[in-house]
């Protein structure tokens, strides 16, 4: 159902201009499954929507579809927050849209020159950069700093005027957006979070581009190389 376009008849307001209740309409008749509808606008009547999440309670005793007008995007923290405000607890929420933030972390030393930090996630097959899901009320940079600290133990300084995004669909309908910054490590001592990271490497940009197998990552590294060349003569 994720990503399906549906018509929903709004019949109740659960939170003003925030969360509504409605029924899907198919071929002029109501599908009697109740649907939660999220929006930042006032809704009434029949609204063209997309199914953006499936929320379920423990043992799937209660499952509810969550929809939104097709031009509005909501991520898991906001969806969970609005549902919780209705005093309904869902243990699992599968979302159409996911957002993560992280950074390409680098360091400069007189002996080794410029090195890039690569990590291999738990059960992951590819080298990539530290990142993680954004949480409620966090800015993108706050998420990146938190995730880098949690996954690697590093304190970093995010460089200004560098923000790259990649969008991909790893599991069919689910659409992931990843935002990467450029961050300078204040030291080289990495302490990985075992539940998240299996391995790490400090490597040159050239080696990083060879090790990273995703085109999105190598594209970001090319932008990093342009930026660092301007700064360091790399």
Secondary structure, 3 states (H helix, E strand, C coil): CCCCEEEEEEEEEEECCCEEEEEEEECCEEEEEEEEEECCCCCCCEEEEEEEEEEECHHHCCEEEEEEECCCCCCHHHHHHHHHHCCCCCCEEEECEEEEEEEEEEEEECCCEEEEEEEEECCCCCEECCEEECCCCCCHHHHHHHHHHHHHCCCEEECCCCCEEEEECCCCCCEEEEEEEEEEECCCCCCCCCCCEEEEEEECHHHHHHHCCCHHHHHHHHHHHHHHHHHHCC
